[in-house]
Amino acid sequence: MRGMRHPLTGALYELEAPGRVRVSTDTKRGVFDADGRWVSGDRLPVCPNLAGWIARGPSEPTELSQHRRFRNIAQPRTIEEIA
């Protein structure tokens, strides 16, 4: 089962079903969606980033020119365009 402990809170995040994450502490347990919104069980503070990472699983890497961080950066010109 895919899961991980949160490094600061110690809560255990485990894949419950596709798109659902079970978050467990010593005394509470709740189910949340991939965005960290409560679905059922106990309500407790949830890290939406870790919930999404566990719920969505690995993804295909994007090409750097299509990555959201690099969309507005001018692409380097080729040697033929420079000369």
Order of alpha helices (4+ residues) and beta strands (2+ residues): beta-beta-beta-beta-beta-alpha-alpha
